[in-house]
Amino acid sequence: MNRSRSVLEVLGGKTVFPPPVWLMRQAGRYLPEYRATRERAGSFLDLCYTPELAAEVTLQPIRRFGFDAAILFSDILVVPHALGRKLRFEEGRGPLLEPIAAGEIERLSSAGFHERLRPVYEAVGIVRSELPRETTLLGFCGAPWTVATYMIAGHGTPDQAPARLFGYRHPAEMDRLLAGLAEISAEYLVRQIEAGADAVQIFDSWAGVLDEESFERFCVRPVVHIVARVRERYPMVPIIGFPRGAGEFYRSYRQKTGVTALGLDWMVPASFAAGLQKEGPVQGNLDPLRLVAGGKALGEGIAHILSKLGGGPLIFNLGHGILPETPISHVEWMLGEIRRTER
């Protein structure tokens, strides 16, 4: 079939079958070519900040698999890094930030922010120039809440208790931090669009740890600001919101934030997802472990999603990022299974 701009067609509300496909973290450690480029870069941050290498790893899964969208290779924590916070990545531990104290938040400065992230914008431009015309280029940022959880704790935690406690103990400072991150993140997305991104995604990986009131305050309110600011400049550029683990809160998230499409995690039941799809495009939501397992588990997962959501605007994706131990042959089989499917 003609795959011309199929991701953008779905984001515009059109049903395309078989649906377009891309995978979160599709440029990553499961690919030998990524590992070789990562070694060449010397460090993860050097990989993110070297435009030619970041563009190369962005393009690698497109060359190998022919996904319908490429997503910029970077990291959500380049935003606090560009705000002057110390950041390093350790093998086996992940990202480590200097924890921010309540009294430091008002001293955060965006001076020089875009100059520090100039390599990221350059990478977007390189990718767009080399990407097949029919392949959508996605920019992204971390949602303010998820970025704040790492800034406060200094590292990832199982339930982000340090950030939740910070929000309860220092509500004014938390609001100030989230508002500042929302403003600078919107500018960051605008610059990516100017550099060539066709659409953008906002990753809120830790949305699912919050109660109802905190979800509204920490997740919804900052994303409302981001969407509004991006739309002031680029009203027609689609925005995908991915509040992982939001559960019942998914119902009102799109309406309140104004995002174009909802990224769904693998815990969202198909019947619930079908209801969300009636309001607009959805993306997801295969369990990444089904892709690791392969065989019957993978086939059943694909068939279930296509049968329940294939009749509406759907971008086929995982319910979270692809895992490093994922066999390449399983990705190839999944793509073949999706694209050969007929109604």
Summary of the structure (lengths in Angstrom):
residues: 343
radius of gyration: 19.0
end to end distance: 13.8
largest distance: 58.4
contacts: 1196
relative contact order: 0.14
helix: 55%
strand: 13%
